Each structure stands twice: as structure tokens, then as C-alpha cells.
Amino acid sequence: MAERHGLSIAILLAGLAVTALPSHAQSLSNGEQFAPTRPPVSVRYGSAHSQIMNFWRASGRTPAPLVLIIEDGGWPTRQTVSAYKLAATLADSGIAVAAMGTRPRRPVGVRTIVADVNNILQFLASQAERRGIRTDQFAIIGVGSGGAPAALMATEPGWTDGTALAFENLRALILIDAAGLDPELTLRTARPDRRLKILEALGETEEKRTANSAIGHLATPNVPDALLLLSEERRNRRGGTDFSALLNEHGVITEVREMPRTDTSNNRGIFGNPLNPATRGLIEYLAQRLGK
């Protein structure tokens, strides 16, 4: 290929529907008010009726670095409260955030998600000045089943061919209770009713499944840093820990952190809230990688 471009877009934690992160509004207690959630603006990034994303403009000085959130297999069926809180918190911290909008549930392959993110990147790059974003500092956050396409994008330089973004501008990869990183392990541990959907998303043959996973591209230049968050409520951590080991073997500095069990009784227990320790740690991690 000629010069290969890649992604480096922010990966935000938005897909909480398939993870242990909270997915519903919480009641107030202990006299603490939950931080207000700043709503995003809906932006159409393509001609298709469903090509609408949520965008949070960064507060403070712009242009700002960008984080792309991939959750729930790409297009979530609904936006979660915690995802909105995290996006708003990042935006308040001076980081712009983009996340795919909701769509009806339907089987979709990893490559389809990646192609759609390519459209998002092209659109955002064309409106960088208007949206107040930089085109040279990005990060990707993959949540739950959104971890598979996020990891693929962070390890295959060619996926952003045709965009104005270069792969070396990708500053960080963050995976939260990611699923589908190892296709064969995913198939072996999947319930029978899930196997058909997994095969449709990742491929009918082992060769196709490898090509649709980050594992198949680890020999190429890839993101220099990665952060994996594993919640206490996550039962099967093998995929995340194995993937971390593979990244380390290929020179990707990988940090694994455990997330405390969600406590909905106060602000500090709700992921996405600025008072939450895990959220603060994530913001600090991004700030270091994005040079803020």
C-alpha cells in the first residue's frame, strides 16, 4: 500500500450496556447531588438515515484533542446514563468526544463498524475548525463488545486510508471490559445462542476471524500505549489479560487496572462522574497521552 493512514481517535467509554458499568439513573443520597449530565448535539455524518453521532464539544481552549467512544458493538441500542456522564466529564476536562448514535439491534460485522467509523473520521476532519478539534491527537475507547473494533483500529494502520488522520496521531487505546478480542476464545466460551452472531460478526473461518481481530495485526506498527479496565463484576477476564500480554510482547506499553464494584449510593461510586476515582484516573491517563 502507499503510505498507510490510521486512526487515532478517542475512545471513550460509552458502551455500558454490555459491561458491568451502571446503565440506569440512580437515586440521590447522603446529601450529594449527582453531577449534571451535559447533553451532546446530534450530528449527521453521512447520507444514510442512521448515520448520526453524538458529539460533545470540549470546554475551555480549543482546538482540543478528540476521543471516539465505541460501545455495544458499535451502535448501541440505547445511550446509557454513565456513558453520557463520562462523555460530559471528558468534555468538561477539555477533550472533545464523539460516539455513534443508537440504532435498532441487528447483527453487524466488525469491518462494517470500522468502515462507518472511517466515515465519522472523514467528517470530523472536514469540520475540525467548526467543531473545535485537533486532527493530530486522538484516542479510542472501546467498551464491552465495542472493544473488538476499537482494538482492531488501534493495531491495523491501514483502516483509515482516505482520511486526513495519520495512524501515528493515535495516542491511546482504552478498553473497558472488552469482549471479542480473541475470536477463538470468544467462540469456545460463548453460549450456543451467541455463536451464530459471533460467526456473522467475525467470520465463518478462522482465517477470516483472525483478519477481523487485533490479534491478526499485532505484527504491524500500532498504538504505543494501552489501558485495560476490568471491573470486579466481570466474570471472565481471561480475554483482557491475554490481550494485554500480547500487546506487551509487541512493544505496546499496557496497563491493567481493576475497577471497584459500582456503588450507586454516592457520586464517587458512579463511573463517569468526575468525583469517581476510576473516572479521574482515566482522565489523568488521557491527559498525559494527549499532552494536555
VEXGUMAR-745792 format. One record per residue (C-alpha): residue in one letter; x negated, y, z negated. Coordinates in pm, 1 decimal. Each point is the difference from the previous one (the first is absolute). Layout:
N
+------+----------+----------+----------+
: rest :        x :        y :        z :
+------+----------+----------+----------+
:    A :        X :        Y :        Z :
...
+------+----------+----------+----------+
END
This chain:
292
+------+----------+----------+----------+
: rest :        x :        y :        z :
+------+----------+----------+----------+
:    M :      0.0 :      0.0 :      0.0 :
:    A :   -111.2 :    355.7 :     45.1 :
:    E :    -39.4 :    190.1 :   -321.1 :
:    R :    247.5 :   -149.6 :   -240.8 :
:    H :    204.0 :    216.9 :   -219.5 :
:    G :    158.4 :   -100.3 :   -318.7 :
:    L :    221.3 :    103.2 :   -265.6 :
:    S :    -76.5 :    164.3 :   -317.5 :
:    I :    328.6 :    100.5 :   -121.8 :
:    A :    118.0 :     12.5 :   -346.1 :
:    I :    151.6 :   -287.9 :   -146.5 :
:    L :    230.8 :     75.1 :   -257.6 :
:    L :    180.0 :   -220.1 :   -239.3 :
:    A :    343.5 :      5.3 :    117.0 :
:    G :    125.0 :   -349.7 :     41.8 :
:    L :    121.9 :    -92.8 :   -336.7 :
:    A :    290.3 :   -215.4 :    110.2 :
:    V :   -220.9 :   -306.6 :     39.1 :
:    T :   -227.1 :     69.4 :   -293.8 :
:    A :     29.6 :     22.6 :   -372.7 :
:    L :     13.3 :    377.2 :      8.7 :
:    P :    324.7 :    158.0 :   -123.2 :
:    S :    267.0 :     30.6 :    266.9 :
:    H :    284.4 :    177.9 :   -174.2 :
:    A :     63.8 :    319.1 :   -192.8 :
:    Q :    -76.5 :     -7.9 :   -368.7 :
:    S :    178.8 :    149.0 :   -299.4 :
:    L :   -153.9 :    276.7 :   -211.6 :
:    S :   -130.7 :    -69.7 :   -348.0 :
:    N :   -236.7 :    124.8 :   -268.9 :
:    G :     82.7 :    357.2 :     95.7 :
:    E :   -213.6 :    -27.1 :    314.2 :
:    Q :    136.3 :    122.3 :    331.0 :
:    F :    -97.4 :   -203.2 :    300.6 :
:    A :   -193.6 :    203.6 :    251.7 :
:    P :    225.9 :    133.3 :    275.7 :
:    T :    -42.0 :   -168.4 :    334.1 :
:    R :    -68.7 :    240.9 :    283.6 :
:    P :    188.0 :   -130.6 :    306.2 :
:    P :   -180.8 :    -39.2 :    331.9 :
:    V :    104.1 :    138.3 :    336.4 :
:    S :    119.3 :   -242.5 :    266.3 :
:    V :   -206.3 :     25.3 :    316.2 :
:    R :     68.5 :   -168.3 :    334.0 :
:    Y :   -326.3 :   -126.4 :    147.7 :
:    G :    127.4 :   -183.8 :    307.5 :
:    S :    285.5 :    -28.8 :    246.0 :
:    A :    155.9 :   -307.3 :   -161.6 :
:    H :    291.9 :     66.0 :   -232.2 :
:    S :   -174.7 :   -182.0 :   -284.5 :
:    Q :   -333.9 :    181.7 :     28.6 :
:    I :     42.2 :    230.1 :   -297.7 :
:    M :   -255.1 :     34.9 :   -276.5 :
:    N :     -4.4 :    170.8 :   -338.0 :
:    F :   -261.5 :    272.4 :    -40.1 :
:    W :   -116.0 :    179.9 :   -313.2 :
:    R :   -202.0 :    314.7 :     69.1 :
:    A :   -293.5 :     50.7 :   -235.7 :
:    S :     24.1 :    283.2 :   -248.7 :
:    G :   -278.0 :    250.4 :    -44.4 :
:    R :   -271.7 :     60.4 :    254.0 :
:    T :     46.6 :   -148.8 :    345.5 :
:    P :    -98.9 :   -169.9 :    222.2 :
:    A :      7.2 :   -301.6 :   -229.5 :
:    P :   -100.5 :   -365.7 :     35.0 :
:    L :    271.7 :   -246.7 :     91.8 :
:    V :    119.4 :   -323.4 :   -156.9 :
:    L :    216.2 :   -245.7 :    189.7 :
:    I :    222.8 :   -231.9 :   -201.1 :
:    I :     95.7 :   -336.5 :    145.2 :
:    E :    250.3 :   -189.9 :   -207.8 :
:    D :    235.7 :   -292.8 :     18.9 :
:    G :   -138.1 :   -134.2 :    326.4 :
:    G :    -16.9 :    340.7 :    167.7 :
:    W :    354.0 :    132.1 :     -2.2 :
:    P :    167.8 :    -27.8 :   -339.9 :
:    T :    371.3 :    -65.8 :    -14.3 :
:    R :     21.1 :    268.6 :   -266.6 :
:    Q :   -231.5 :    253.1 :   -160.5 :
:    T :    -76.4 :    -65.6 :   -364.4 :
:    V :     -6.2 :    249.4 :   -282.7 :
:    S :   -360.1 :    -82.9 :    -90.1 :
:    A :   -113.1 :     35.2 :    360.6 :
:    Y :    147.4 :    348.0 :     14.0 :
:    K :   -160.7 :     88.5 :   -332.0 :
:    L :   -340.8 :   -114.8 :    117.2 :
:    A :     28.3 :    186.4 :    330.1 :
:    A :    113.2 :    317.9 :   -173.2 :
:    T :   -277.2 :    -31.9 :   -258.7 :
:    L :   -261.6 :    -39.9 :    272.6 :
:    A :    140.0 :    300.0 :    186.0 :
:    D :    -10.7 :    207.4 :   -318.9 :
:    S :   -364.8 :   -105.5 :    -31.2 :
:    G :    -82.1 :    146.8 :    340.5 :
:    I :     33.8 :   -312.4 :    216.8 :
:    A :    248.8 :    -19.9 :    286.8 :
:    V :    201.4 :   -321.7 :     19.2 :
:    A :    178.0 :   -177.9 :    283.5 :
:    A :    214.2 :   -313.0 :    -34.6 :
:    M :    215.6 :   -189.6 :    246.4 :
:    G :    369.9 :     56.8 :    -40.6 :
:    T :    256.1 :   -264.7 :    -82.4 :
:    R :    136.7 :   -240.8 :    259.6 :
:    P :    241.0 :   -290.8 :     -9.6 :
:    R :   -166.8 :   -326.0 :    -97.7 :
:    R :   -124.4 :   -192.8 :    300.8 :
:    P :   -298.0 :   -227.6 :     62.5 :
:    V :   -296.1 :    193.5 :    135.7 :
:    G :   -356.6 :    -98.4 :     77.6 :
:    V :   -307.0 :    162.8 :   -147.3 :
:    R :   -109.0 :    127.2 :    340.0 :
:    T :    334.1 :    172.1 :     50.6 :
:    I :    -52.0 :    190.7 :   -322.9 :
:    V :   -354.5 :     92.8 :     99.1 :
:    A :    118.1 :    126.2 :    339.5 :
:    D :    262.3 :    215.1 :   -168.0 :
:    V :   -256.6 :    145.8 :   -239.4 :
:    N :   -208.5 :     86.5 :    305.6 :
:    N :    294.4 :    210.7 :    118.8 :
:    I :     14.9 :    169.9 :   -340.0 :
:    L :   -369.5 :     82.3 :     13.1 :
:    Q :     24.0 :    146.1 :    347.4 :
:    F :    294.6 :    214.4 :   -106.6 :
:    L :   -162.4 :    125.1 :   -319.3 :
:    A :   -326.3 :     76.8 :    178.6 :
:    S :    191.2 :    207.0 :    254.5 :
:    Q :    165.5 :    197.7 :   -281.5 :
:    A :   -294.6 :     16.8 :   -238.2 :
:    E :      1.6 :    378.5 :    -31.8 :
:    R :    377.0 :     22.4 :    -43.5 :
:    R :      6.6 :   -277.6 :   -262.4 :
:    G :   -306.8 :    130.4 :   -182.3 :
:    I :   -204.7 :   -319.3 :     33.4 :
:    R :   -359.6 :    -78.9 :     83.4 :
:    T :    -86.3 :   -245.2 :    274.2 :
:    D :   -332.0 :   -105.3 :   -149.8 :
:    Q :    104.3 :   -137.0 :   -339.2 :
:    F :    253.8 :   -279.1 :    -38.0 :
:    A :     87.5 :   -286.8 :   -228.5 :
:    I :    241.6 :   -292.7 :     24.5 :
:    I :    212.3 :   -148.2 :   -274.7 :
:    G :    166.0 :   -335.6 :     55.6 :
:    V :    260.6 :   -127.7 :   -244.1 :
:    G :    129.6 :   -355.4 :    -24.3 :
:    S :     53.4 :   -141.5 :    348.0 :
:    G :   -118.6 :    333.9 :    137.0 :
:    G :   -347.0 :   -105.8 :   -113.3 :
:    A :    -52.8 :   -228.4 :    299.8 :
:    P :     30.3 :    271.4 :    270.9 :
:    A :   -185.4 :    249.9 :   -223.1 :
:    A :   -295.3 :   -235.3 :    -43.9 :
:    L :      0.4 :    -82.4 :    371.1 :
:    M :    -16.8 :    368.7 :     91.2 :
:    A :   -288.1 :     54.9 :   -239.9 :
:    T :   -209.8 :   -279.4 :    148.4 :
:    E :     66.5 :     19.7 :    376.1 :
:    P :   -148.8 :    317.4 :    151.1 :
:    G :    186.6 :    -32.5 :    329.8 :
:    W :    354.0 :     28.7 :   -130.7 :
:    T :     10.1 :    379.4 :     32.3 :
:    D :   -118.3 :     16.7 :    358.7 :
:    G :    166.9 :    296.5 :    167.1 :
:    T :     32.4 :    206.2 :   -316.8 :
:    A :   -203.0 :    304.2 :   -100.4 :
:    L :   -120.7 :   -175.4 :   -314.9 :
:    A :   -328.3 :   -186.0 :    -30.2 :
:    F :    -41.8 :   -312.9 :   -207.0 :
:    E :   -285.6 :    150.8 :   -198.7 :
:    N :    243.4 :    258.5 :   -137.7 :
:    L :    173.2 :   -271.3 :   -201.1 :
:    R :   -114.8 :     69.0 :   -353.7 :
:    A :    184.9 :   -258.2 :   -204.3 :
:    L :    223.6 :   -305.5 :      2.9 :
:    I :    233.1 :    -59.1 :   -294.1 :
:    L :    200.7 :   -318.8 :    -33.4 :
:    I :    266.0 :    -44.0 :   -267.7 :
:    D :    110.6 :   -356.6 :    -69.1 :
:    A :    -64.1 :    -61.6 :    368.6 :
:    A :    145.2 :   -304.6 :    172.6 :
:    G :    -89.1 :   -175.7 :    324.1 :
:    L :   -374.3 :     76.3 :     -6.4 :
:    D :    -90.4 :   -365.1 :     58.5 :
:    P :    251.3 :   -145.4 :    250.1 :
:    E :    -77.9 :   -365.1 :    -71.0 :
:    L :     23.6 :     45.0 :   -374.6 :
:    T :    323.1 :    191.5 :     49.0 :
:    L :    149.9 :   -286.6 :    198.8 :
:    R :   -113.4 :   -265.3 :   -248.0 :
:    T :    155.0 :    180.4 :   -294.4 :
:    A :    314.4 :    130.1 :    171.7 :
:    R :    347.4 :   -129.1 :    -68.8 :
:    P :    148.2 :   -198.0 :    289.8 :
:    D :    249.9 :    275.3 :     77.0 :
:    R :   -286.2 :    249.3 :     37.1 :
:    R :   -220.2 :   -203.0 :    233.4 :
:    L :    194.7 :     86.9 :    315.0 :
:    K :    -23.6 :    374.1 :    -66.3 :
:    I :   -370.2 :    -27.6 :    -78.9 :
:    L :    -69.1 :   -189.9 :    321.7 :
:    E :    194.6 :    259.3 :    197.0 :
:    A :   -197.0 :    283.2 :   -158.8 :
:    L :   -348.0 :   -153.4 :      6.8 :
:    G :      7.7 :   -248.7 :    287.4 :
:    E :     88.7 :   -361.2 :     80.0 :
:    T :   -362.6 :   -115.0 :     21.0 :
:    E :   -290.0 :     38.2 :   -241.8 :
:    E :   -190.8 :    194.3 :    267.8 :
:    K :    280.8 :    254.8 :     32.7 :
:    R :     39.8 :     25.4 :   -375.3 :
:    T :   -371.5 :     70.0 :    -41.5 :
:    A :     15.8 :    271.9 :    266.6 :
:    N :    293.8 :    154.0 :   -187.0 :
:    S :   -189.8 :     19.0 :   -327.6 :
:    A :   -285.2 :    204.4 :   -140.6 :
:    I :   -194.4 :   -320.8 :    -61.6 :
:    G :    -42.6 :    -40.2 :    374.4 :
:    H :   -170.3 :    339.6 :     30.6 :
:    L :   -226.8 :     20.2 :   -302.1 :
:    A :   -310.7 :    -45.6 :    214.9 :
:    T :     60.1 :    339.8 :    161.6 :
:    P :    -76.7 :    336.1 :   -162.0 :
:    N :    268.6 :     77.4 :   -251.9 :
:    V :    108.0 :    226.3 :   -282.2 :
:    P :   -287.3 :     55.7 :   -248.2 :
:    D :    214.0 :     -8.6 :   -314.6 :
:    A :    310.6 :   -184.0 :   -112.6 :
:    L :    211.5 :     -0.5 :   -314.6 :
:    L :    228.4 :   -291.4 :    -87.8 :
:    L :    266.4 :     47.8 :   -267.3 :
:    L :    148.6 :   -315.8 :   -149.4 :
:    S :    289.2 :     31.9 :   -241.4 :
:    E :     43.5 :   -222.8 :   -301.5 :
:    E :    336.4 :   -102.1 :    140.5 :
:    R :   -156.2 :   -141.0 :    314.6 :
:    R :    -11.2 :   -376.4 :    -33.4 :
:    N :   -221.7 :    -94.9 :    294.0 :
:    R :   -318.9 :    205.7 :      4.8 :
:    R :   -211.6 :   -241.2 :    195.7 :
:    G :     49.3 :    174.9 :    333.0 :
:    G :   -110.4 :    336.8 :   -135.8 :
:    T :   -301.6 :   -129.1 :   -186.9 :
:    D :   -112.5 :   -215.2 :    294.2 :
:    F :     34.3 :    294.1 :    237.6 :
:    S :   -200.3 :    217.4 :   -238.3 :
:    A :   -280.8 :   -255.6 :      3.9 :
:    L :      1.9 :     -8.6 :    381.6 :
:    L :    -17.6 :    379.0 :     21.3 :
:    N :   -293.4 :      3.7 :   -239.1 :
:    E :   -178.2 :   -261.9 :    209.7 :
:    H :     30.7 :    230.6 :    301.2 :
:    G :   -140.5 :    304.4 :   -174.1 :
:    V :    330.0 :    162.1 :    -93.6 :
:    I :    -23.1 :    128.1 :   -356.5 :
:    T :    316.4 :   -138.3 :   -157.8 :
:    E :    142.9 :     76.2 :   -341.3 :
:    V :    277.6 :   -207.6 :   -156.7 :
:    R :    212.4 :    157.1 :   -272.9 :
:    E :    282.8 :   -145.0 :   -202.1 :
:    M :    317.0 :    201.1 :    -37.1 :
:    P :    173.3 :    -22.0 :   -339.5 :
:    R :    352.1 :   -134.9 :    -10.2 :
:    T :    253.7 :    268.3 :     86.9 :
:    D :    144.6 :    176.2 :   -302.9 :
:    T :    312.0 :    195.7 :     91.1 :
:    S :     43.6 :    161.8 :   -341.1 :
:    N :   -219.7 :    301.0 :     73.1 :
:    N :   -187.9 :    191.0 :    269.6 :
:    R :   -331.8 :   -170.7 :    -62.5 :
:    G :    143.2 :   -340.7 :     72.8 :
:    I :    143.0 :     84.3 :    342.6 :
:    F :   -233.6 :    -44.8 :    293.2 :
:    G :      4.4 :    301.0 :    229.4 :
:    N :     52.7 :    243.4 :   -285.5 :
:    P :   -295.5 :    239.4 :    -47.4 :
:    L :    -19.1 :    -92.4 :   -369.7 :
:    N :    -43.5 :   -369.4 :     78.7 :
:    P :   -363.7 :   -114.1 :    -53.3 :
:    A :     -2.1 :   -229.1 :    305.1 :
:    T :    135.1 :    283.2 :    214.9 :
:    R :   -261.2 :    242.2 :   -130.1 :
:    G :   -272.7 :   -255.4 :     70.6 :
:    L :    126.2 :    -37.7 :    356.0 :
:    I :      0.1 :    375.5 :     55.2 :
:    E :   -353.2 :     28.1 :   -135.6 :
:    Y :   -112.7 :   -283.8 :    227.3 :
:    L :    148.6 :    171.6 :    305.3 :
:    A :   -142.4 :    336.8 :    -99.9 :
:    Q :   -349.6 :   -147.2 :     -9.2 :
:    R :     36.9 :   -177.3 :    335.6 :
:    L :    164.6 :    297.6 :    168.8 :
:    G :   -247.4 :    250.5 :   -134.3 :
:    K :    253.6 :    204.9 :   -191.0 :
+------+----------+----------+----------+
END
